[in-house]
Amino acid sequence: MNVPTLTKIDALVRVLGLHPLTVLTLAYASSPSSEEIGKLQELVAGEIASLGLSAFSPNSLPRGKTRRTK
């Protein structure tokens, strides 16, 4: 089984003109139905909300986590 890196997924979606979440959603959906996709989107939205982030940025971390310094 091949496991693509995030770099490879990023390259793929750029060629396809898709958002990375589109590809990942389809990879995790048991079927590509609107109902299944909606359930996954609700799950992800709930998990993001539970992180307690008022605004997300690439440097945001959930509470209790610290950023490593060099």
Predicted model as a PDB file, atoms N, CA, C, CB and O in Angstrom, pLDDT in the B-factor column:
MODEL        1                                                                  
ATOM      1  N   MET A   1       0.841  -1.180   0.000  1.00 72.00           N  
ATOM      2  CA  MET A   1       0.000   0.000   0.000  1.00 72.00           C  
ATOM      3  C   MET A   1       0.887   1.244   0.000  1.00 72.00           C  
ATOM      4  CB  MET A   1      -0.957  -0.003   1.219  1.00 72.00           C  
ATOM      5  O   MET A   1       1.820   1.349   0.796  1.00 72.00           O  
ATOM      6  N   ASN A   2       0.594   2.170  -0.883  1.00 81.00           N  
ATOM      7  CA  ASN A   2       1.332   3.426  -0.937  1.00 81.00           C  
ATOM      8  C   ASN A   2       0.655   4.452  -0.047  1.00 81.00           C  
ATOM      9  CB  ASN A   2       1.435   3.945  -2.385  1.00 81.00           C  
ATOM     10  O   ASN A   2      -0.573   4.539  -0.010  1.00 81.00           O  
ATOM     11  N   VAL A   3       1.451   5.223   0.665  1.00 85.00           N  
ATOM     12  CA  VAL A   3       0.932   6.272   1.539  1.00 85.00           C  
ATOM     13  C   VAL A   3       1.563   7.590   1.079  1.00 85.00           C  
ATOM     14  CB  VAL A   3       1.249   5.972   3.069  1.00 85.00           C  
ATOM     15  O   VAL A   3       2.754   7.821   1.289  1.00 85.00           O  
ATOM     16  N   PRO A   4       0.754   8.455   0.447  1.00 85.00           N  
ATOM     17  CA  PRO A   4       1.318   9.713  -0.052  1.00 85.00           C  
ATOM     18  C   PRO A   4       1.629  10.687   1.084  1.00 85.00           C  
ATOM     19  CB  PRO A   4       0.354  10.366  -1.042  1.00 85.00           C  
ATOM     20  O   PRO A   4       0.930  10.725   2.096  1.00 85.00           O  
ATOM     21  N   THR A   5       2.665  11.453   0.899  1.00 90.00           N  
ATOM     22  CA  THR A   5       3.006  12.503   1.859  1.00 90.00           C  
ATOM     23  C   THR A   5       2.103  13.708   1.602  1.00 90.00           C  
ATOM     24  CB  THR A   5       4.520  12.901   1.751  1.00 90.00           C  
ATOM     25  O   THR A   5       1.453  13.803   0.561  1.00 90.00           O  
ATOM     26  N   LEU A   6       2.076  14.615   2.561  1.00 90.00           N  
ATOM     27  CA  LEU A   6       1.296  15.845   2.364  1.00 90.00           C  
ATOM     28  C   LEU A   6       1.838  16.642   1.183  1.00 90.00           C  
ATOM     29  CB  LEU A   6       1.317  16.713   3.642  1.00 90.00           C  
ATOM     30  O   LEU A   6       1.082  17.316   0.483  1.00 90.00           O  
ATOM     31  N   THR A   7       3.142  16.565   0.962  1.00 92.00           N  
ATOM     32  CA  THR A   7       3.747  17.258  -0.182  1.00 92.00           C  
ATOM     33  C   THR A   7       3.201  16.697  -1.493  1.00 92.00           C  
ATOM     34  CB  THR A   7       5.289  17.130  -0.146  1.00 92.00           C  
ATOM     35  O   THR A   7       2.901  17.447  -2.422  1.00 92.00           O  
ATOM     36  N   LYS A   8       3.078  15.371  -1.558  1.00 92.00           N  
ATOM     37  CA  LYS A   8       2.540  14.734  -2.770  1.00 92.00           C  
ATOM     38  C   LYS A   8       1.058  15.064  -2.954  1.00 92.00           C  
ATOM     39  CB  LYS A   8       2.733  13.204  -2.706  1.00 92.00           C  
ATOM     40  O   LYS A   8       0.606  15.315  -4.071  1.00 92.00           O  
ATOM     41  N   ILE A   9       0.309  15.060  -1.855  1.00 91.00           N  
ATOM     42  CA  ILE A   9      -1.114  15.422  -1.942  1.00 91.00           C  
ATOM     43  C   ILE A   9      -1.247  16.856  -2.428  1.00 91.00           C  
ATOM     44  CB  ILE A   9      -1.821  15.248  -0.567  1.00 91.00           C  
ATOM     45  O   ILE A   9      -2.102  17.149  -3.264  1.00 91.00           O  
ATOM     46  N   ASP A  10      -0.410  17.755  -1.914  1.00 92.00           N  
ATOM     47  CA  ASP A  10      -0.451  19.150  -2.335  1.00 92.00           C  
ATOM     48  C   ASP A  10      -0.148  19.273  -3.828  1.00 92.00           C  
ATOM     49  CB  ASP A  10       0.546  19.986  -1.516  1.00 92.00           C  
ATOM     50  O   ASP A  10      -0.813  20.026  -4.540  1.00 92.00           O  
ATOM     51  N   ALA A  11       0.843  18.542  -4.295  1.00 94.00           N  
ATOM     52  CA  ALA A  11       1.176  18.583  -5.723  1.00 94.00           C  
ATOM     53  C   ALA A  11       0.020  18.052  -6.565  1.00 94.00           C  
ATOM     54  CB  ALA A  11       2.453  17.767  -6.004  1.00 94.00           C  
ATOM     55  O   ALA A  11      -0.296  18.621  -7.609  1.00 94.00           O  
ATOM     56  N   LEU A  12      -0.609  16.974  -6.124  1.00 93.00           N  
ATOM     57  CA  LEU A  12      -1.728  16.377  -6.841  1.00 93.00           C  
ATOM     58  C   LEU A  12      -2.904  17.338  -6.948  1.00 93.00           C  
ATOM     59  CB  LEU A  12      -2.166  15.096  -6.156  1.00 93.00           C  
ATOM     60  O   LEU A  12      -3.463  17.524  -8.029  1.00 93.00           O  
ATOM     61  N   VAL A  13      -3.284  17.953  -5.820  1.00 94.00           N  
ATOM     62  CA  VAL A  13      -4.453  18.836  -5.850  1.00 94.00           C  
ATOM     63  C   VAL A  13      -4.193  20.091  -6.669  1.00 94.00           C  
ATOM     64  CB  VAL A  13      -4.858  19.222  -4.435  1.00 94.00           C  
ATOM     65  O   VAL A  13      -5.115  20.654  -7.257  1.00 94.00           O  
ATOM     66  N   ARG A  14      -2.959  20.522  -6.707  1.00 95.00           N  
ATOM     67  CA  ARG A  14      -2.645  21.686  -7.551  1.00 95.00           C  
ATOM     68  C   ARG A  14      -2.873  21.347  -9.019  1.00 95.00           C  
ATOM     69  CB  ARG A  14      -1.182  22.150  -7.329  1.00 95.00           C  
ATOM     70  O   ARG A  14      -3.423  22.157  -9.765  1.00 95.00           O  
ATOM     71  N   VAL A  15      -2.453  20.160  -9.435  1.00 96.00           N  
ATOM     72  CA  VAL A  15      -2.659  19.732 -10.819  1.00 96.00           C  
ATOM     73  C   VAL A  15      -4.142  19.563 -11.112  1.00 96.00           C  
ATOM     74  CB  VAL A  15      -1.910  18.418 -11.097  1.00 96.00           C  
ATOM     75  O   VAL A  15      -4.615  19.943 -12.182  1.00 96.00           O  
ATOM     76  N   LEU A  16      -4.877  18.992 -10.160  1.00 95.00           N  
ATOM     77  CA  LEU A  16      -6.307  18.752 -10.359  1.00 95.00           C  
ATOM     78  C   LEU A  16      -7.164  19.994 -10.149  1.00 95.00           C  
ATOM     79  CB  LEU A  16      -6.771  17.669  -9.430  1.00 95.00           C  
ATOM     80  O   LEU A  16      -8.332  20.023 -10.538  1.00 95.00           O  
ATOM     81  N   GLY A  17      -6.582  21.021  -9.534  1.00 96.00           N  
ATOM     82  CA  GLY A  17      -7.345  22.238  -9.259  1.00 96.00           C  
ATOM     83  C   GLY A  17      -8.356  22.057  -8.144  1.00 96.00           C  
ATOM     84  O   GLY A  17      -9.424  22.669  -8.158  1.00 96.00           O  
ATOM     85  N   LEU A  18      -8.014  21.203  -7.163  1.00 95.00           N  
ATOM     86  CA  LEU A  18      -8.910  20.916  -6.048  1.00 95.00           C  
ATOM     87  C   LEU A  18      -8.305  21.404  -4.734  1.00 95.00           C  
ATOM     88  CB  LEU A  18      -9.210  19.409  -5.971  1.00 95.00           C  
ATOM     89  O   LEU A  18      -7.102  21.647  -4.640  1.00 95.00           O  
ATOM     90  N   HIS A  19      -9.152  21.540  -3.735  1.00 93.00           N  
ATOM     91  CA  HIS A  19      -8.685  21.843  -2.386  1.00 93.00           C  
ATOM     92  C   HIS A  19      -8.234  20.527  -1.747  1.00 93.00           C  
ATOM     93  CB  HIS A  19      -9.810  22.546  -1.529  1.00 93.00           C  
ATOM     94  O   HIS A  19      -8.868  19.498  -1.980  1.00 93.00           O  
ATOM     95  N   PRO A  20      -7.169  20.526  -0.956  1.00 91.00           N  
ATOM     96  CA  PRO A  20      -6.713  19.284  -0.325  1.00 91.00           C  
ATOM     97  C   PRO A  20      -7.799  18.575   0.493  1.00 91.00           C  
ATOM     98  CB  PRO A  20      -5.536  19.579   0.566  1.00 91.00           C  
ATOM     99  O   PRO A  20      -7.832  17.345   0.539  1.00 91.00           O  
ATOM    100  N   LEU A  21      -8.680  19.333   1.132  1.00 89.00           N  
ATOM    101  CA  LEU A  21      -9.741  18.705   1.910  1.00 89.00           C  
ATOM    102  C   LEU A  21     -10.718  17.916   1.042  1.00 89.00           C  
ATOM    103  CB  LEU A  21     -10.492  19.754   2.690  1.00 89.00           C  
ATOM    104  O   LEU A  21     -11.342  16.965   1.514  1.00 89.00           O  
ATOM    105  N   THR A  22     -10.852  18.302  -0.210  1.00 90.00           N  
ATOM    106  CA  THR A  22     -11.713  17.554  -1.117  1.00 90.00           C  
ATOM    107  C   THR A  22     -11.176  16.143  -1.306  1.00 90.00           C  
ATOM    108  CB  THR A  22     -11.828  18.271  -2.472  1.00 90.00           C  
ATOM    109  O   THR A  22     -11.928  15.172  -1.218  1.00 90.00           O  
ATOM    110  N   VAL A  23      -9.894  16.031  -1.562  1.00 90.00           N  
ATOM    111  CA  VAL A  23      -9.260  14.725  -1.771  1.00 90.00           C  
ATOM    112  C   VAL A  23      -9.284  13.910  -0.479  1.00 90.00           C  
ATOM    113  CB  VAL A  23      -7.804  14.897  -2.269  1.00 90.00           C  
ATOM    114  O   VAL A  23      -9.587  12.717  -0.505  1.00 90.00           O  
ATOM    115  N   LEU A  24      -8.969  14.544   0.648  1.00 88.00           N  
ATOM    116  CA  LEU A  24      -8.969  13.823   1.916  1.00 88.00           C  
ATOM    117  C   LEU A  24     -10.377  13.386   2.317  1.00 88.00           C  
ATOM    118  CB  LEU A  24      -8.363  14.690   3.011  1.00 88.00           C  
ATOM    119  O   LEU A  24     -10.559  12.292   2.852  1.00 88.00           O  
ATOM    120  N   THR A  25     -11.367  14.232   2.059  1.00 88.00           N  
ATOM    121  CA  THR A  25     -12.740  13.863   2.364  1.00 88.00           C  
ATOM    122  C   THR A  25     -13.152  12.642   1.563  1.00 88.00           C  
ATOM    123  CB  THR A  25     -13.686  15.027   2.084  1.00 88.00           C  
ATOM    124  O   THR A  25     -13.754  11.716   2.106  1.00 88.00           O  
ATOM    125  N   LEU A  26     -12.837  12.635   0.286  1.00 86.00           N  
ATOM    126  CA  LEU A  26     -13.177  11.482  -0.548  1.00 86.00           C  
ATOM    127  C   LEU A  26     -12.420  10.229  -0.106  1.00 86.00           C  
ATOM    128  CB  LEU A  26     -12.874  11.785  -2.018  1.00 86.00           C  
ATOM    129  O   LEU A  26     -12.940   9.118  -0.214  1.00 86.00           O  
ATOM    130  N   ALA A  27     -11.208  10.402   0.385  1.00 86.00           N  
ATOM    131  CA  ALA A  27     -10.426   9.253   0.848  1.00 86.00           C  
ATOM    132  C   ALA A  27     -11.033   8.631   2.104  1.00 86.00           C  
ATOM    133  CB  ALA A  27      -8.980   9.672   1.123  1.00 86.00           C  
ATOM    134  O   ALA A  27     -10.928   7.422   2.312  1.00 86.00           O  
ATOM    135  N   TYR A  28     -11.666   9.449   2.937  1.00 84.00           N  
ATOM    136  CA  TYR A  28     -12.228   8.959   4.191  1.00 84.00           C  
ATOM    137  C   TYR A  28     -13.721   8.680   4.135  1.00 84.00           C  
ATOM    138  CB  TYR A  28     -11.960   9.940   5.268  1.00 84.00           C  
ATOM    139  O   TYR A  28     -14.286   8.149   5.091  1.00 84.00           O  
ATOM    140  N   ALA A  29     -14.361   9.028   3.042  1.00 84.00           N  
ATOM    141  CA  ALA A  29     -15.795   8.773   2.909  1.00 84.00           C  
ATOM    142  C   ALA A  29     -16.012   7.312   2.534  1.00 84.00           C  
ATOM    143  CB  ALA A  29     -16.435   9.715   1.847  1.00 84.00           C  
ATOM    144  O   ALA A  29     -15.325   6.773   1.667  1.00 84.00           O  
ATOM    145  N   SER A  30     -16.968   6.683   3.194  1.00 81.00           N  
ATOM    146  CA  SER A  30     -17.271   5.299   2.830  1.00 81.00           C  
ATOM    147  C   SER A  30     -17.990   5.249   1.481  1.00 81.00           C  
ATOM    148  CB  SER A  30     -18.132   4.626   3.923  1.00 81.00           C  
ATOM    149  O   SER A  30     -17.930   4.243   0.774  1.00 81.00           O  
ATOM    150  N   SER A  31     -18.666   6.336   1.135  1.00 82.00           N  
ATOM    151  CA  SER A  31     -19.265   6.498  -0.189  1.00 82.00           C  
ATOM    152  C   SER A  31     -19.271   7.998  -0.487  1.00 82.00           C  
ATOM    153  CB  SER A  31     -20.731   5.878  -0.258  1.00 82.00           C  
ATOM    154  O   SER A  31     -19.384   8.812   0.430  1.00 82.00           O  
ATOM    155  N   PRO A  32     -19.151   8.365  -1.761  1.00 83.00           N  
ATOM    156  CA  PRO A  32     -19.106   9.802  -2.082  1.00 83.00           C  
ATOM    157  C   PRO A  32     -20.478  10.467  -2.162  1.00 83.00           C  
ATOM    158  CB  PRO A  32     -18.397  10.000  -3.389  1.00 83.00           C  
ATOM    159  O   PRO A  32     -20.660  11.421  -2.919  1.00 83.00           O  
ATOM    160  N   SER A  33     -21.449   9.971  -1.385  1.00 90.00           N  
ATOM    161  CA  SER A  33     -22.781  10.570  -1.410  1.00 90.00           C  
ATOM    162  C   SER A  33     -22.780  11.905  -0.671  1.00 90.00           C  
ATOM    163  CB  SER A  33     -23.816   9.614  -0.788  1.00 90.00           C  
ATOM    164  O   SER A  33     -21.935  12.154   0.189  1.00 90.00           O  
ATOM    165  N   SER A  34     -23.730  12.744  -1.018  1.00 90.00           N  
ATOM    166  CA  SER A  34     -23.853  14.039  -0.350  1.00 90.00           C  
ATOM    167  C   SER A  34     -24.073  13.863   1.148  1.00 90.00           C  
ATOM    168  CB  SER A  34     -25.002  14.849  -0.959  1.00 90.00           C  
ATOM    169  O   SER A  34     -23.562  14.642   1.952  1.00 90.00           O  
ATOM    170  N   GLU A  35     -24.831  12.843   1.518  1.00 90.00           N  
ATOM    171  CA  GLU A  35     -25.110  12.586   2.935  1.00 90.00           C  
ATOM    172  C   GLU A  35     -23.824  12.224   3.688  1.00 90.00           C  
ATOM    173  CB  GLU A  35     -26.150  11.451   3.083  1.00 90.00           C  
ATOM    174  O   GLU A  35     -23.560  12.763   4.763  1.00 90.00           O  
ATOM    175  N   GLU A  36     -23.039  11.328   3.132  1.00 89.00           N  
ATOM    176  CA  GLU A  36     -21.789  10.914   3.779  1.00 89.00           C  
ATOM    177  C   GLU A  36     -20.806  12.080   3.872  1.00 89.00           C  
ATOM    178  CB  GLU A  36     -21.148   9.745   3.011  1.00 89.00           C  
ATOM    179  O   GLU A  36     -20.162  12.268   4.904  1.00 89.00           O  
ATOM    180  N   ILE A  37     -20.689  12.857   2.805  1.00 90.00           N  
ATOM    181  CA  ILE A  37     -19.786  14.019   2.802  1.00 90.00           C  
ATOM    182  C   ILE A  37     -20.255  15.021   3.855  1.00 90.00           C  
ATOM    183  CB  ILE A  37     -19.735  14.691   1.386  1.00 90.00           C  
ATOM    184  O   ILE A  37     -19.431  15.578   4.581  1.00 90.00           O  
ATOM    185  N   GLY A  38     -21.557  15.257   3.949  1.00 89.00           N  
ATOM    186  CA  GLY A  38     -22.112  16.170   4.947  1.00 89.00           C  
ATOM    187  C   GLY A  38     -21.789  15.721   6.362  1.00 89.00           C  
ATOM    188  O   GLY A  38     -21.456  16.546   7.213  1.00 89.00           O  
ATOM    189  N   LYS A  39     -21.885  14.416   6.624  1.00 89.00           N  
ATOM    190  CA  LYS A  39     -21.568  13.879   7.948  1.00 89.00           C  
ATOM    191  C   LYS A  39     -20.096  14.111   8.290  1.00 89.00           C  
ATOM    192  CB  LYS A  39     -21.899  12.375   8.012  1.00 89.00           C  
ATOM    193  O   LYS A  39     -19.766  14.493   9.413  1.00 89.00           O  
ATOM    194  N   LEU A  40     -19.224  13.880   7.324  1.00 88.00           N  
ATOM    195  CA  LEU A  40     -17.797  14.117   7.567  1.00 88.00           C  
ATOM    196  C   LEU A  40     -17.509  15.594   7.820  1.00 88.00           C  
ATOM    197  CB  LEU A  40     -16.967  13.623   6.381  1.00 88.00           C  
ATOM    198  O   LEU A  40     -16.712  15.934   8.694  1.00 88.00           O  
ATOM    199  N   GLN A  41     -18.154  16.466   7.056  1.00 89.00           N  
ATOM    200  CA  GLN A  41     -17.958  17.903   7.251  1.00 89.00           C  
ATOM    201  C   GLN A  41     -18.436  18.340   8.633  1.00 89.00           C  
ATOM    202  CB  GLN A  41     -18.696  18.696   6.164  1.00 89.00           C  
ATOM    203  O   GLN A  41     -17.784  19.158   9.283  1.00 89.00           O  
ATOM    204  N   GLU A  42     -19.562  17.805   9.086  1.00 91.00           N  
ATOM    205  CA  GLU A  42     -20.064  18.122  10.424  1.00 91.00           C  
ATOM    206  C   GLU A  42     -19.101  17.626  11.503  1.00 91.00           C  
ATOM    207  CB  GLU A  42     -21.456  17.504  10.634  1.00 91.00           C  
ATOM    208  O   GLU A  42     -18.844  18.326  12.483  1.00 91.00           O  
ATOM    209  N   LEU A  43     -18.577  16.427  11.320  1.00 91.00           N  
ATOM    210  CA  LEU A  43     -17.621  15.866  12.269  1.00 91.00           C  
ATOM    211  C   LEU A  43     -16.384  16.751  12.382  1.00 91.00           C  
ATOM    212  CB  LEU A  43     -17.221  14.449  11.850  1.00 91.00           C  
ATOM    213  O   LEU A  43     -15.942  17.080  13.483  1.00 91.00           O  
ATOM    214  N   VAL A  44     -15.836  17.129  11.240  1.00 89.00           N  
ATOM    215  CA  VAL A  44     -14.635  17.970  11.224  1.00 89.00           C  
ATOM    216  C   VAL A  44     -14.927  19.332  11.844  1.00 89.00           C  
ATOM    217  CB  VAL A  44     -14.111  18.142   9.783  1.00 89.00           C  
ATOM    218  O   VAL A  44     -14.135  19.824  12.647  1.00 89.00           O  
ATOM    219  N   ALA A  45     -16.048  19.945  11.484  1.00 89.00           N  
ATOM    220  CA  ALA A  45     -16.411  21.248  12.053  1.00 89.00           C  
ATOM    221  C   ALA A  45     -16.539  21.159  13.569  1.00 89.00           C  
ATOM    222  CB  ALA A  45     -17.729  21.759  11.441  1.00 89.00           C  
ATOM    223  O   ALA A  45     -16.080  22.053  14.280  1.00 89.00           O  
ATOM    224  N   GLY A  46     -17.156  20.092  14.071  1.00 91.00           N  
ATOM    225  CA  GLY A  46     -17.295  19.909  15.516  1.00 91.00           C  
ATOM    226  C   GLY A  46     -15.956  19.723  16.203  1.00 91.00           C  
ATOM    227  O   GLY A  46     -15.726  20.278  17.278  1.00 91.00           O  
ATOM    228  N   GLU A  47     -15.067  18.945  15.589  1.00 91.00           N  
ATOM    229  CA  GLU A  47     -13.742  18.737  16.183  1.00 91.00           C  
ATOM    230  C   GLU A  47     -12.940  20.028  16.213  1.00 91.00           C  
ATOM    231  CB  GLU A  47     -12.973  17.667  15.409  1.00 91.00           C  
ATOM    232  O   GLU A  47     -12.248  20.309  17.192  1.00 91.00           O  
ATOM    233  N   ILE A  48     -13.029  20.812  15.146  1.00 87.00           N  
ATOM    234  CA  ILE A  48     -12.317  22.101  15.125  1.00 87.00           C  
ATOM    235  C   ILE A  48     -12.889  23.025  16.195  1.00 87.00           C  
ATOM    236  CB  ILE A  48     -12.417  22.770  13.722  1.00 87.00           C  
ATOM    237  O   ILE A  48     -12.133  23.694  16.900  1.00 87.00           O  
ATOM    238  N   ALA A  49     -14.206  23.071  16.323  1.00 88.00           N  
ATOM    239  CA  ALA A  49     -14.834  23.915  17.342  1.00 88.00           C  
ATOM    240  C   ALA A  49     -14.420  23.481  18.744  1.00 88.00           C  
ATOM    241  CB  ALA A  49     -16.361  23.871  17.208  1.00 88.00           C  
ATOM    242  O   ALA A  49     -14.234  24.321  19.625  1.00 88.00           O  
ATOM    243  N   SER A  50     -14.274  22.174  18.956  1.00 91.00           N  
ATOM    244  CA  SER A  50     -13.917  21.681  20.291  1.00 91.00           C  
ATOM    245  C   SER A  50     -12.487  22.024  20.685  1.00 91.00           C  
ATOM    246  CB  SER A  50     -14.107  20.185  20.355  1.00 91.00           C  
ATOM    247  O   SER A  50     -12.125  21.929  21.858  1.00 91.00           O  
ATOM    248  N   LEU A  51     -11.673  22.423  19.711  1.00 88.00           N  
ATOM    249  CA  LEU A  51     -10.298  22.823  20.025  1.00 88.00           C  
ATOM    250  C   LEU A  51     -10.252  24.175  20.735  1.00 88.00           C  
ATOM    251  CB  LEU A  51      -9.460  22.880  18.747  1.00 88.00           C  
ATOM    252  O   LEU A  51      -9.242  24.528  21.344  1.00 88.00           O  
ATOM    253  N   GLY A  52     -11.350  24.927  20.654  1.00 84.00           N  
ATOM    254  CA  GLY A  52     -11.429  26.204  21.354  1.00 84.00           C  
ATOM    255  C   GLY A  52     -10.618  27.307  20.719  1.00 84.00           C  
ATOM    256  O   GLY A  52     -10.229  28.262  21.391  1.00 84.00           O  
ATOM    257  N   LEU A  53     -10.363  27.187  19.440  1.00 75.00           N  
ATOM    258  CA  LEU A  53      -9.596  28.224  18.751  1.00 75.00           C  
ATOM    259  C   LEU A  53     -10.546  29.309  18.278  1.00 75.00           C  
ATOM    260  CB  LEU A  53      -8.796  27.635  17.557  1.00 75.00           C  
ATOM    261  O   LEU A  53     -11.482  29.032  17.527  1.00 75.00           O  
ATOM    262  N   SER A  54     -10.313  30.548  18.712  1.00 67.00           N  
ATOM    263  CA  SER A  54     -11.200  31.623  18.275  1.00 67.00           C  
ATOM    264  C   SER A  54     -10.972  31.942  16.803  1.00 67.00           C  
ATOM    265  CB  SER A  54     -10.986  32.879  19.130  1.00 67.00           C  
ATOM    266  O   SER A  54     -11.908  32.315  16.095  1.00 67.00           O  
ATOM    267  N   ALA A  55      -9.761  31.802  16.351  1.00 65.00           N  
ATOM    268  CA  ALA A  55      -9.435  31.994  14.939  1.00 65.00           C  
ATOM    269  C   ALA A  55      -8.286  31.048  14.622  1.00 65.00           C  
ATOM    270  CB  ALA A  55      -9.056  33.501  14.617  1.00 65.00           C  
ATOM    271  O   ALA A  55      -7.335  30.938  15.396  1.00 65.00           O  
ATOM    272  N   PHE A  56      -8.370  30.378  13.509  1.00 60.00           N  
ATOM    273  CA  PHE A  56      -7.332  29.424  13.156  1.00 60.00           C  
ATOM    274  C   PHE A  56      -6.295  30.074  12.268  1.00 60.00           C  
ATOM    275  CB  PHE A  56      -7.930  28.206  12.467  1.00 60.00           C  
ATOM    276  O   PHE A  56      -6.624  30.829  11.353  1.00 60.00           O  
ATOM    277  N   SER A  57      -5.059  29.776  12.542  1.00 61.00           N  
ATOM    278  CA  SER A  57      -3.954  30.137  11.663  1.00 61.00           C  
ATOM    279  C   SER A  57      -2.987  28.960  11.704  1.00 61.00           C  
ATOM    280  CB  SER A  57      -3.254  31.501  12.103  1.00 61.00           C  
ATOM    281  O   SER A  57      -3.060  28.138  12.618  1.00 61.00           O  
ATOM    282  N   PRO A  58      -2.094  28.865  10.745  1.00 57.00           N  
ATOM    283  CA  PRO A  58      -1.151  27.748  10.764  1.00 57.00           C  
ATOM    284  C   PRO A  58      -0.331  27.667  12.050  1.00 57.00           C  
ATOM    285  CB  PRO A  58      -0.224  27.855   9.591  1.00 57.00           C  
ATOM    286  O   PRO A  58       0.191  26.601  12.378  1.00 57.00           O  
ATOM    287  N   ASN A  59      -0.212  28.769  12.778  1.00 59.00           N  
ATOM    288  CA  ASN A  59       0.562  28.774  14.020  1.00 59.00           C  
ATOM    289  C   ASN A  59      -0.299  28.553  15.257  1.00 59.00           C  
ATOM    290  CB  ASN A  59       1.304  30.078  14.155  1.00 59.00           C  
ATOM    291  O   ASN A  59       0.217  28.540  16.374  1.00 59.00           O  
ATOM    292  N   SER A  60      -1.616  28.377  15.069  1.00 55.00           N  
ATOM    293  CA  SER A  60      -2.510  28.145  16.205  1.00 55.00           C  
ATOM    294  C   SER A  60      -2.284  26.754  16.771  1.00 55.00           C  
ATOM    295  CB  SER A  60      -3.984  28.322  15.789  1.00 55.00           C  
ATOM    296  O   SER A  60      -2.042  25.801  16.030  1.00 55.00           O  
ATOM    297  N   LEU A  61      -2.365  26.648  18.078  1.00 52.00           N  
ATOM    298  CA  LEU A  61      -2.227  25.356  18.740  1.00 52.00           C  
ATOM    299  C   LEU A  61      -3.364  25.189  19.728  1.00 52.00           C  
ATOM    300  CB  LEU A  61      -0.855  25.230  19.451  1.00 52.00           C  
ATOM    301  O   LEU A  61      -3.796  26.168  20.336  1.00 52.00           O  
ATOM    302  N   PRO A  62      -3.860  23.970  19.904  1.00 54.00           N  
ATOM    303  CA  PRO A  62      -4.878  23.754  20.926  1.00 54.00           C  
ATOM    304  C   PRO A  62      -4.342  24.119  22.302  1.00 54.00           C  
ATOM    305  CB  PRO A  62      -5.355  22.299  20.913  1.00 54.00           C  
ATOM    306  O   PRO A  62      -3.132  24.114  22.526  1.00 54.00           O  
ATOM    307  N   ARG A  63      -5.251  24.437  23.225  1.00 51.00           N  
ATOM    308  CA  ARG A  63      -4.857  24.793  24.583  1.00 51.00           C  
ATOM    309  C   ARG A  63      -4.023  23.682  25.211  1.00 51.00           C  
ATOM    310  CB  ARG A  63      -6.093  25.081  25.444  1.00 51.00           C  
ATOM    311  O   ARG A  63      -4.270  22.495  24.995  1.00 51.00           O  
ATOM    312  N   GLY A  64      -3.028  24.099  25.996  1.00 52.00           N  
ATOM    313  CA  GLY A  64      -2.201  23.115  26.689  1.00 52.00           C  
ATOM    314  C   GLY A  64      -0.998  22.677  25.884  1.00 52.00           C  
ATOM    315  O   GLY A  64      -0.108  22.017  26.419  1.00 52.00           O  
ATOM    316  N   LYS A  65      -0.949  23.025  24.622  1.00 50.00           N  
ATOM    317  CA  LYS A  65       0.196  22.669  23.797  1.00 50.00           C  
ATOM    318  C   LYS A  65       1.146  23.859  23.726  1.00 50.00           C  
ATOM    319  CB  LYS A  65      -0.254  22.233  22.374  1.00 50.00           C  
ATOM    320  O   LYS A  65       0.720  25.013  23.773  1.00 50.00           O  
ATOM    321  N   THR A  66       2.385  23.574  23.619  1.00 48.00           N  
ATOM    322  CA  THR A  66       3.359  24.640  23.482  1.00 48.00           C  
ATOM    323  C   THR A  66       4.120  24.465  22.174  1.00 48.00           C  
ATOM    324  CB  THR A  66       4.329  24.658  24.684  1.00 48.00           C  
ATOM    325  O   THR A  66       4.266  23.355  21.663  1.00 48.00           O  
ATOM    326  N   ARG A  67       4.586  25.553  21.660  1.00 49.00           N  
ATOM    327  CA  ARG A  67       5.340  25.529  20.417  1.00 49.00           C  
ATOM    328  C   ARG A  67       6.795  25.221  20.739  1.00 49.00           C  
ATOM    329  CB  ARG A  67       5.210  26.879  19.652  1.00 49.00           C  
ATOM    330  O   ARG A  67       7.370  25.793  21.664  1.00 49.00           O  
ATOM    331  N   ARG A  68       7.372  24.331  19.984  1.00 50.00           N  
ATOM    332  CA  ARG A  68       8.790  24.025  20.167  1.00 50.00           C  
ATOM    333  C   ARG A  68       9.626  25.201  19.677  1.00 50.00           C  
ATOM    334  CB  ARG A  68       9.181  22.722  19.416  1.00 50.00           C  
ATOM    335  O   ARG A  68       9.313  25.812  18.655  1.00 50.00           O  
ATOM    336  N   THR A  69      10.663  25.503  20.394  1.00 50.00           N  
ATOM    337  CA  THR A  69      11.591  26.543  19.951  1.00 50.00           C  
ATOM    338  C   THR A  69      12.910  25.883  19.633  1.00 50.00           C  
ATOM    339  CB  THR A  69      11.768  27.660  21.028  1.00 50.00           C  
ATOM    340  O   THR A  69      13.282  24.871  20.227  1.00 50.00           O  
ATOM    341  N   LYS A  70      13.603  26.471  18.691  1.00 45.00           N  
ATOM    342  CA  LYS A  70      14.891  25.891  18.265  1.00 45.00           C  
ATOM    343  C   LYS A  70      15.997  26.232  19.232  1.00 45.00           C  
ATOM    344  CB  LYS A  70      15.267  26.378  16.869  1.00 45.00           C  
ATOM    345  O   LYS A  70      17.142  25.827  19.029  1.00 45.00           O  
TER     346      LYS A  70                                                      
ENDMDL                                                                          
END                                                                             
